[in-house]
Amino acid sequence: MYRVYVGNLDQAVDEGTLRGLFEEHGIAIGTILKKKNYAFIDCADQTNVERAISQLHGKHVNDFCKGHD
């Protein structure tokens, strides 16, 4: 299991929104551990982690930008 950190989240973003975002890009995910303004999302393999980073880095959700610099 591989884990992706998603930071700078609006507190209004919930697990369903995150799951939808990843699924929208064809990224298979498992458990989501959501805190106030960040989340850890489990991916089954390294390929899904790499796709998540390359496709979602800098993605805006509810007017907030995801990713790390």
PDB file of N, CA, C and O in Angstrom, chain B, residues numbered from 101:
ATOM      1  N   MET B 101       0.851  -1.176   0.000  1.00  0.00           N
ATOM      2  CA  MET B 101       0.000   0.000   0.000  1.00  0.00           C
ATOM      3  C   MET B 101       0.899   1.241   0.000  1.00  0.00           C
ATOM      4  O   MET B 101       1.894   1.303   0.721  1.00  0.00           O
ATOM      5  N   TYR B 102       0.536   2.203  -0.803  1.00  0.00           N
ATOM      6  CA  TYR B 102       1.260   3.463  -0.915  1.00  0.00           C
ATOM      7  C   TYR B 102       0.336   4.592  -0.481  1.00  0.00           C
ATOM      8  O   TYR B 102      -0.874   4.521  -0.696  1.00  0.00           O
ATOM      9  N   ARG B 103       0.890   5.622   0.123  1.00  0.00           N
ATOM     10  CA  ARG B 103       0.087   6.720   0.647  1.00  0.00           C
ATOM     11  C   ARG B 103       0.490   8.038  -0.007  1.00  0.00           C
ATOM     12  O   ARG B 103       1.673   8.352  -0.139  1.00  0.00           O
ATOM     13  N   VAL B 104      -0.529   8.803  -0.414  1.00  0.00           N
ATOM     14  CA  VAL B 104      -0.326  10.115  -1.027  1.00  0.00           C
ATOM     15  C   VAL B 104      -0.813  11.183  -0.051  1.00  0.00           C
ATOM     16  O   VAL B 104      -1.914  11.076   0.489  1.00  0.00           O
ATOM     17  N   TYR B 105      -0.004  12.204   0.175  1.00  0.00           N
ATOM     18  CA  TYR B 105      -0.385  13.341   1.004  1.00  0.00           C
ATOM     19  C   TYR B 105      -1.021  14.393   0.103  1.00  0.00           C
ATOM     20  O   TYR B 105      -0.461  14.755  -0.932  1.00  0.00           O
ATOM     21  N   VAL B 106      -2.191  14.881   0.502  1.00  0.00           N
ATOM     22  CA  VAL B 106      -2.876  15.951  -0.218  1.00  0.00           C
ATOM     23  C   VAL B 106      -3.038  17.103   0.758  1.00  0.00           C
ATOM     24  O   VAL B 106      -3.735  16.972   1.764  1.00  0.00           O
ATOM     25  N   GLY B 107      -2.407  18.218   0.471  1.00  0.00           N
ATOM     26  CA  GLY B 107      -2.415  19.340   1.397  1.00  0.00           C
ATOM     27  C   GLY B 107      -3.167  20.547   0.882  1.00  0.00           C
ATOM     28  O   GLY B 107      -3.621  20.584  -0.262  1.00  0.00           O
ATOM     29  N   ASN B 108      -3.287  21.534   1.758  1.00  0.00           N
ATOM     30  CA  ASN B 108      -3.917  22.809   1.446  1.00  0.00           C
ATOM     31  C   ASN B 108      -5.380  22.636   1.042  1.00  0.00           C
ATOM     32  O   ASN B 108      -5.851  23.293   0.114  1.00  0.00           O
ATOM     33  N   LEU B 109      -6.096  21.756   1.737  1.00  0.00           N
ATOM     34  CA  LEU B 109      -7.504  21.510   1.437  1.00  0.00           C
ATOM     35  C   LEU B 109      -8.404  22.485   2.178  1.00  0.00           C
ATOM     36  O   LEU B 109      -8.150  22.831   3.331  1.00  0.00           O
ATOM     37  N   ASP B 110      -9.436  22.912   1.515  1.00  0.00           N
ATOM     38  CA  ASP B 110     -10.504  23.664   2.156  1.00  0.00           C
ATOM     39  C   ASP B 110     -11.179  22.702   3.141  1.00  0.00           C
ATOM     40  O   ASP B 110     -11.370  21.530   2.818  1.00  0.00           O
ATOM     41  N   GLN B 111     -11.535  23.171   4.313  1.00  0.00           N
ATOM     42  CA  GLN B 111     -12.172  22.305   5.299  1.00  0.00           C
ATOM     43  C   GLN B 111     -13.501  21.733   4.804  1.00  0.00           C
ATOM     44  O   GLN B 111     -13.965  20.711   5.311  1.00  0.00           O
ATOM     45  N   ALA B 112     -14.111  22.388   3.818  1.00  0.00           N
ATOM     46  CA  ALA B 112     -15.378  21.919   3.272  1.00  0.00           C
ATOM     47  C   ALA B 112     -15.215  20.717   2.341  1.00  0.00           C
ATOM     48  O   ALA B 112     -16.194  20.036   2.038  1.00  0.00           O
ATOM     49  N   VAL B 113     -13.993  20.451   1.887  1.00  0.00           N
ATOM     50  CA  VAL B 113     -13.752  19.290   1.020  1.00  0.00           C
ATOM     51  C   VAL B 113     -13.875  18.039   1.881  1.00  0.00           C
ATOM     52  O   VAL B 113     -13.197  17.896   2.898  1.00  0.00           O
ATOM     53  N   ASP B 114     -14.762  17.128   1.450  1.00  0.00           N
ATOM     54  CA  ASP B 114     -14.964  15.902   2.226  1.00  0.00           C
ATOM     55  C   ASP B 114     -14.385  14.695   1.492  1.00  0.00           C
ATOM     56  O   ASP B 114     -13.843  14.824   0.394  1.00  0.00           O
ATOM     57  N   GLU B 115     -14.507  13.520   2.114  1.00  0.00           N
ATOM     58  CA  GLU B 115     -13.951  12.303   1.529  1.00  0.00           C
ATOM     59  C   GLU B 115     -14.583  11.985   0.183  1.00  0.00           C
ATOM     60  O   GLU B 115     -13.899  11.508  -0.723  1.00  0.00           O
ATOM     61  N   GLY B 116     -15.876  12.241   0.040  1.00  0.00           N
ATOM     62  CA  GLY B 116     -16.565  11.976  -1.216  1.00  0.00           C
ATOM     63  C   GLY B 116     -16.018  12.820  -2.350  1.00  0.00           C
ATOM     64  O   GLY B 116     -15.864  12.338  -3.472  1.00  0.00           O
ATOM     65  N   THR B 117     -15.724  14.079  -2.061  1.00  0.00           N
ATOM     66  CA  THR B 117     -15.146  14.978  -3.067  1.00  0.00           C
ATOM     67  C   THR B 117     -13.769  14.486  -3.492  1.00  0.00           C
ATOM     68  O   THR B 117     -13.451  14.465  -4.681  1.00  0.00           O
ATOM     69  N   LEU B 118     -12.952  14.091  -2.517  1.00  0.00           N
ATOM     70  CA  LEU B 118     -11.614  13.591  -2.832  1.00  0.00           C
ATOM     71  C   LEU B 118     -11.684  12.300  -3.642  1.00  0.00           C
ATOM     72  O   LEU B 118     -10.966  12.142  -4.630  1.00  0.00           O
ATOM     73  N   ARG B 119     -12.543  11.384  -3.226  1.00  0.00           N
ATOM     74  CA  ARG B 119     -12.689  10.114  -3.940  1.00  0.00           C
ATOM     75  C   ARG B 119     -13.119  10.377  -5.388  1.00  0.00           C
ATOM     76  O   ARG B 119     -12.584   9.778  -6.322  1.00  0.00           O
ATOM     77  N   GLY B 120     -14.088  11.277  -5.561  1.00  0.00           N
ATOM     78  CA  GLY B 120     -14.556  11.621  -6.897  1.00  0.00           C
ATOM     79  C   GLY B 120     -13.459  12.216  -7.762  1.00  0.00           C
ATOM     80  O   GLY B 120     -13.353  11.904  -8.948  1.00  0.00           O
ATOM     81  N   LEU B 121     -12.643  13.074  -7.164  1.00  0.00           N
ATOM     82  CA  LEU B 121     -11.542  13.706  -7.893  1.00  0.00           C
ATOM     83  C   LEU B 121     -10.563  12.651  -8.406  1.00  0.00           C
ATOM     84  O   LEU B 121     -10.161  12.688  -9.569  1.00  0.00           O
ATOM     85  N   PHE B 122     -10.183  11.721  -7.547  1.00  0.00           N
ATOM     86  CA  PHE B 122      -9.234  10.677  -7.945  1.00  0.00           C
ATOM     87  C   PHE B 122      -9.857   9.750  -8.982  1.00  0.00           C
ATOM     88  O   PHE B 122      -9.208   9.397  -9.967  1.00  0.00           O
ATOM     89  N   GLU B 123     -11.107   9.353  -8.771  1.00  0.00           N
ATOM     90  CA  GLU B 123     -11.784   8.455  -9.713  1.00  0.00           C
ATOM     91  C   GLU B 123     -11.978   9.118 -11.075  1.00  0.00           C
ATOM     92  O   GLU B 123     -11.907   8.456 -12.110  1.00  0.00           O
ATOM     93  N   GLU B 124     -12.221  10.415 -11.067  1.00  0.00           N
ATOM     94  CA  GLU B 124     -12.373  11.186 -12.296  1.00  0.00           C
ATOM     95  C   GLU B 124     -11.142  11.051 -13.198  1.00  0.00           C
ATOM     96  O   GLU B 124     -11.244  11.121 -14.423  1.00  0.00           O
ATOM     97  N   HIS B 125     -10.000  10.858 -12.581  1.00  0.00           N
ATOM     98  CA  HIS B 125      -8.733  10.727 -13.304  1.00  0.00           C
ATOM     99  C   HIS B 125      -8.302   9.266 -13.436  1.00  0.00           C
ATOM    100  O   HIS B 125      -7.174   8.985 -13.842  1.00  0.00           O
ATOM    101  N   GLY B 126      -9.196   8.339 -13.096  1.00  0.00           N
ATOM    102  CA  GLY B 126      -8.902   6.919 -13.246  1.00  0.00           C
ATOM    103  C   GLY B 126      -7.885   6.387 -12.271  1.00  0.00           C
ATOM    104  O   GLY B 126      -7.206   5.402 -12.557  1.00  0.00           O
ATOM    105  N   ILE B 127      -7.768   7.027 -11.116  1.00  0.00           N
ATOM    106  CA  ILE B 127      -6.782   6.621 -10.109  1.00  0.00           C
ATOM    107  C   ILE B 127      -7.483   5.784  -9.046  1.00  0.00           C
ATOM    108  O   ILE B 127      -8.375   6.270  -8.349  1.00  0.00           O
ATOM    109  N   ALA B 128      -7.075   4.526  -8.927  1.00  0.00           N
ATOM    110  CA  ALA B 128      -7.671   3.612  -7.955  1.00  0.00           C
ATOM    111  C   ALA B 128      -7.148   3.933  -6.564  1.00  0.00           C
ATOM    112  O   ALA B 128      -5.939   3.969  -6.334  1.00  0.00           O
ATOM    113  N   ILE B 129      -8.075   4.165  -5.639  1.00  0.00           N
ATOM    114  CA  ILE B 129      -7.681   4.485  -4.262  1.00  0.00           C
ATOM    115  C   ILE B 129      -8.405   3.580  -3.277  1.00  0.00           C
ATOM    116  O   ILE B 129      -9.400   2.934  -3.606  1.00  0.00           O
ATOM    117  N   GLY B 130      -7.881   3.553  -2.075  1.00  0.00           N
ATOM    118  CA  GLY B 130      -8.492   2.791  -0.993  1.00  0.00           C
ATOM    119  C   GLY B 130      -8.973   3.738   0.088  1.00  0.00           C
ATOM    120  O   GLY B 130      -9.868   4.551  -0.140  1.00  0.00           O
ATOM    121  N   THR B 131      -8.386   3.634   1.247  1.00  0.00           N
ATOM    122  CA  THR B 131      -8.775   4.420   2.406  1.00  0.00           C
ATOM    123  C   THR B 131      -8.369   5.881   2.263  1.00  0.00           C
ATOM    124  O   THR B 131      -7.309   6.198   1.723  1.00  0.00           O
ATOM    125  N   ILE B 132      -9.239   6.770   2.761  1.00  0.00           N
ATOM    126  CA  ILE B 132      -8.937   8.197   2.821  1.00  0.00           C
ATOM    127  C   ILE B 132      -8.965   8.607   4.287  1.00  0.00           C
ATOM    128  O   ILE B 132      -9.968   8.402   4.970  1.00  0.00           O
ATOM    129  N   LEU B 133      -7.879   9.180   4.770  1.00  0.00           N
ATOM    130  CA  LEU B 133      -7.818   9.711   6.127  1.00  0.00           C
ATOM    131  C   LEU B 133      -7.807  11.223   6.000  1.00  0.00           C
ATOM    132  O   LEU B 133      -6.768  11.809   5.696  1.00  0.00           O
ATOM    133  N   LYS B 134      -8.935  11.857   6.226  1.00  0.00           N
ATOM    134  CA  LYS B 134      -9.101  13.312   6.035  1.00  0.00           C
ATOM    135  C   LYS B 134      -9.038  14.014   7.375  1.00  0.00           C
ATOM    136  O   LYS B 134      -9.729  13.639   8.322  1.00  0.00           O
ATOM    137  N   LYS B 135      -8.214  15.024   7.444  1.00  0.00           N
ATOM    138  CA  LYS B 135      -8.142  15.907   8.604  1.00  0.00           C
ATOM    139  C   LYS B 135      -8.637  17.276   8.168  1.00  0.00           C
ATOM    140  O   LYS B 135      -9.200  17.403   7.080  1.00  0.00           O
ATOM    141  N   LYS B 136      -8.444  18.304   8.987  1.00  0.00           N
ATOM    142  CA  LYS B 136      -8.990  19.630   8.682  1.00  0.00           C
ATOM    143  C   LYS B 136      -8.619  20.136   7.294  1.00  0.00           C
ATOM    144  O   LYS B 136      -9.498  20.406   6.475  1.00  0.00           O
ATOM    145  N   ASN B 137      -7.327  20.264   7.027  1.00  0.00           N
ATOM    146  CA  ASN B 137      -6.929  20.851   5.745  1.00  0.00           C
ATOM    147  C   ASN B 137      -5.931  19.992   4.971  1.00  0.00           C
ATOM    148  O   ASN B 137      -5.194  20.493   4.122  1.00  0.00           O
ATOM    149  N   TYR B 138      -5.917  18.706   5.270  1.00  0.00           N
ATOM    150  CA  TYR B 138      -5.069  17.780   4.523  1.00  0.00           C
ATOM    151  C   TYR B 138      -5.667  16.383   4.586  1.00  0.00           C
ATOM    152  O   TYR B 138      -6.574  16.114   5.374  1.00  0.00           O
ATOM    153  N   ALA B 139      -5.144  15.504   3.746  1.00  0.00           N
ATOM    154  CA  ALA B 139      -5.614  14.118   3.743  1.00  0.00           C
ATOM    155  C   ALA B 139      -4.472  13.205   3.332  1.00  0.00           C
ATOM    156  O   ALA B 139      -3.535  13.622   2.652  1.00  0.00           O
ATOM    157  N   PHE B 140      -4.567  11.960   3.754  1.00  0.00           N
ATOM    158  CA  PHE B 140      -3.703  10.892   3.271  1.00  0.00           C
ATOM    159  C   PHE B 140      -4.603   9.934   2.526  1.00  0.00           C
ATOM    160  O   PHE B 140      -5.634   9.508   3.047  1.00  0.00           O
ATOM    161  N   ILE B 141      -4.219   9.592   1.304  1.00  0.00           N
ATOM    162  CA  ILE B 141      -5.031   8.718   0.478  1.00  0.00           C
ATOM    163  C   ILE B 141      -4.191   7.508   0.100  1.00  0.00           C
ATOM    164  O   ILE B 141      -3.100   7.640  -0.455  1.00  0.00           O
ATOM    165  N   ASP B 142      -4.716   6.327   0.410  1.00  0.00           N
ATOM    166  CA  ASP B 142      -4.008   5.088   0.115  1.00  0.00           C
ATOM    167  C   ASP B 142      -4.267   4.650  -1.320  1.00  0.00           C
ATOM    168  O   ASP B 142      -5.405   4.637  -1.789  1.00  0.00           O
ATOM    169  N   CYS B 143      -3.187   4.292  -2.004  1.00  0.00           N
ATOM    170  CA  CYS B 143      -3.247   3.759  -3.362  1.00  0.00           C
ATOM    171  C   CYS B 143      -2.660   2.345  -3.334  1.00  0.00           C
ATOM    172  O   CYS B 143      -1.768   2.044  -2.541  1.00  0.00           O
ATOM    173  N   ALA B 144      -3.174   1.495  -4.206  1.00  0.00           N
ATOM    174  CA  ALA B 144      -2.761   0.093  -4.208  1.00  0.00           C
ATOM    175  C   ALA B 144      -1.347  -0.116  -4.721  1.00  0.00           C
ATOM    176  O   ALA B 144      -0.670  -1.056  -4.303  1.00  0.00           O
ATOM    177  N   ASP B 145      -0.893   0.749  -5.621  1.00  0.00           N
ATOM    178  CA  ASP B 145       0.422   0.524  -6.209  1.00  0.00           C
ATOM    179  C   ASP B 145       1.107   1.839  -6.591  1.00  0.00           C
ATOM    180  O   ASP B 145       0.499   2.908  -6.578  1.00  0.00           O
ATOM    181  N   GLN B 146       2.374   1.723  -6.925  1.00  0.00           N
ATOM    182  CA  GLN B 146       3.192   2.885  -7.263  1.00  0.00           C
ATOM    183  C   GLN B 146       2.675   3.601  -8.512  1.00  0.00           C
ATOM    184  O   GLN B 146       2.779   4.824  -8.609  1.00  0.00           O
ATOM    185  N   THR B 147       2.126   2.861  -9.453  1.00  0.00           N
ATOM    186  CA  THR B 147       1.597   3.460 -10.678  1.00  0.00           C
ATOM    187  C   THR B 147       0.502   4.460 -10.362  1.00  0.00           C
ATOM    188  O   THR B 147       0.489   5.552 -10.928  1.00  0.00           O
ATOM    189  N   ASN B 148      -0.424   4.110  -9.463  1.00  0.00           N
ATOM    190  CA  ASN B 148      -1.502   5.021  -9.091  1.00  0.00           C
ATOM    191  C   ASN B 148      -0.985   6.231  -8.333  1.00  0.00           C
ATOM    192  O   ASN B 148      -1.528   7.326  -8.474  1.00  0.00           O
ATOM    193  N   VAL B 149       0.051   6.050  -7.537  1.00  0.00           N
ATOM    194  CA  VAL B 149       0.666   7.177  -6.830  1.00  0.00           C
ATOM    195  C   VAL B 149       1.256   8.156  -7.839  1.00  0.00           C
ATOM    196  O   VAL B 149       1.030   9.363  -7.743  1.00  0.00           O
ATOM    197  N   GLU B 150       2.003   7.644  -8.797  1.00  0.00           N
ATOM    198  CA  GLU B 150       2.624   8.500  -9.808  1.00  0.00           C
ATOM    199  C   GLU B 150       1.559   9.220 -10.641  1.00  0.00           C
ATOM    200  O   GLU B 150       1.722  10.398 -10.959  1.00  0.00           O
ATOM    201  N   ARG B 151       0.480   8.534 -10.995  1.00  0.00           N
ATOM    202  CA  ARG B 151      -0.602   9.161 -11.750  1.00  0.00           C
ATOM    203  C   ARG B 151      -1.264  10.255 -10.921  1.00  0.00           C
ATOM    204  O   ARG B 151      -1.586  11.323 -11.442  1.00  0.00           O
ATOM    205  N   ALA B 152      -1.466   9.992  -9.638  1.00  0.00           N
ATOM    206  CA  ALA B 152      -2.085  10.988  -8.763  1.00  0.00           C
ATOM    207  C   ALA B 152      -1.238  12.252  -8.713  1.00  0.00           C
ATOM    208  O   ALA B 152      -1.761  13.359  -8.842  1.00  0.00           O
ATOM    209  N   ILE B 153       0.046  12.093  -8.530  1.00  0.00           N
ATOM    210  CA  ILE B 153       0.941  13.247  -8.440  1.00  0.00           C
ATOM    211  C   ILE B 153       1.000  14.000  -9.765  1.00  0.00           C
ATOM    212  O   ILE B 153       0.903  15.227  -9.786  1.00  0.00           O
ATOM    213  N   SER B 154       1.156  13.277 -10.863  1.00  0.00           N
ATOM    214  CA  SER B 154       1.300  13.955 -12.153  1.00  0.00           C
ATOM    215  C   SER B 154       0.001  14.592 -12.632  1.00  0.00           C
ATOM    216  O   SER B 154       0.035  15.648 -13.264  1.00  0.00           O
ATOM    217  N   GLN B 155      -1.135  13.976 -12.347  1.00  0.00           N
ATOM    218  CA  GLN B 155      -2.409  14.487 -12.848  1.00  0.00           C
ATOM    219  C   GLN B 155      -3.084  15.484 -11.912  1.00  0.00           C
ATOM    220  O   GLN B 155      -3.862  16.324 -12.363  1.00  0.00           O
ATOM    221  N   LEU B 156      -2.797  15.400 -10.621  1.00  0.00           N
ATOM    222  CA  LEU B 156      -3.531  16.229  -9.666  1.00  0.00           C
ATOM    223  C   LEU B 156      -2.703  17.317  -8.997  1.00  0.00           C
ATOM    224  O   LEU B 156      -3.261  18.167  -8.301  1.00  0.00           O
ATOM    225  N   HIS B 157      -1.403  17.314  -9.187  1.00  0.00           N
ATOM    226  CA  HIS B 157      -0.570  18.367  -8.599  1.00  0.00           C
ATOM    227  C   HIS B 157      -1.011  19.721  -9.154  1.00  0.00           C
ATOM    228  O   HIS B 157      -1.029  19.924 -10.368  1.00  0.00           O
ATOM    229  N   GLY B 158      -1.362  20.629  -8.275  1.00  0.00           N
ATOM    230  CA  GLY B 158      -1.795  21.956  -8.686  1.00  0.00           C
ATOM    231  C   GLY B 158      -3.273  22.045  -9.045  1.00  0.00           C
ATOM    232  O   GLY B 158      -3.748  23.106  -9.448  1.00  0.00           O
ATOM    233  N   LYS B 159      -3.995  20.956  -8.904  1.00  0.00           N
ATOM    234  CA  LYS B 159      -5.428  20.919  -9.229  1.00  0.00           C
ATOM    235  C   LYS B 159      -6.215  21.730  -8.204  1.00  0.00           C
ATOM    236  O   LYS B 159      -5.968  21.629  -7.002  1.00  0.00           O
ATOM    237  N   HIS B 160      -7.161  22.533  -8.682  1.00  0.00           N
ATOM    238  CA  HIS B 160      -7.995  23.342  -7.800  1.00  0.00           C
ATOM    239  C   HIS B 160      -9.288  22.608  -7.465  1.00  0.00           C
ATOM    240  O   HIS B 160      -9.968  22.088  -8.350  1.00  0.00           O
ATOM    241  N   VAL B 161      -9.616  22.574  -6.183  1.00  0.00           N
ATOM    242  CA  VAL B 161     -10.867  21.989  -5.700  1.00  0.00           C
ATOM    243  C   VAL B 161     -11.478  22.998  -4.742  1.00  0.00           C
ATOM    244  O   VAL B 161     -10.849  23.374  -3.753  1.00  0.00           O
ATOM    245  N   ASN B 162     -12.688  23.437  -5.024  1.00  0.00           N
ATOM    246  CA  ASN B 162     -13.333  24.451  -4.180  1.00  0.00           C
ATOM    247  C   ASN B 162     -12.449  25.689  -4.023  1.00  0.00           C
ATOM    248  O   ASN B 162     -12.366  26.269  -2.940  1.00  0.00           O
ATOM    249  N   ASP B 163     -11.799  26.084  -5.102  1.00  0.00           N
ATOM    250  CA  ASP B 163     -10.941  27.272  -5.162  1.00  0.00           C
ATOM    251  C   ASP B 163      -9.655  27.169  -4.348  1.00  0.00           C
ATOM    252  O   ASP B 163      -9.011  28.182  -4.073  1.00  0.00           O
ATOM    253  N   PHE B 164      -9.278  25.947  -3.961  1.00  0.00           N
ATOM    254  CA  PHE B 164      -8.012  25.747  -3.274  1.00  0.00           C
ATOM    255  C   PHE B 164      -7.113  24.911  -4.169  1.00  0.00           C
ATOM    256  O   PHE B 164      -7.594  24.038  -4.891  1.00  0.00           O
ATOM    257  N   CYS B 165      -5.827  25.166  -4.129  1.00  0.00           N
ATOM    258  CA  CYS B 165      -4.862  24.481  -4.988  1.00  0.00           C
ATOM    259  C   CYS B 165      -4.232  23.315  -4.231  1.00  0.00           C
ATOM    260  O   CYS B 165      -3.770  23.470  -3.100  1.00  0.00           O
ATOM    261  N   LYS B 166      -4.221  22.159  -4.864  1.00  0.00           N
ATOM    262  CA  LYS B 166      -3.638  20.973  -4.265  1.00  0.00           C
ATOM    263  C   LYS B 166      -2.191  20.815  -4.721  1.00  0.00           C
ATOM    264  O   LYS B 166      -1.800  21.353  -5.757  1.00  0.00           O
ATOM    265  N   GLY B 167      -1.417  20.093  -3.964  1.00  0.00           N
ATOM    266  CA  GLY B 167      -0.055  19.781  -4.363  1.00  0.00           C
ATOM    267  C   GLY B 167       0.965  20.383  -3.426  1.00  0.00           C
ATOM    268  O   GLY B 167       0.625  21.069  -2.462  1.00  0.00           O
ATOM    269  N   HIS B 168       2.196  20.119  -3.719  1.00  0.00           N
ATOM    270  CA  HIS B 168       3.296  20.636  -2.903  1.00  0.00           C
ATOM    271  C   HIS B 168       4.285  21.333  -3.802  1.00  0.00           C
ATOM    272  O   HIS B 168       4.374  21.026  -4.991  1.00  0.00           O
ATOM    273  N   ASP B 169       5.018  22.251  -3.256  1.00  0.00           N
ATOM    274  CA  ASP B 169       6.017  22.984  -4.028  1.00  0.00           C
ATOM    275  C   ASP B 169       7.410  22.575  -3.624  1.00  0.00           C
ATOM    276  O   ASP B 169       8.387  23.089  -4.168  1.00  0.00           O
TER     277      ASP B 169
END
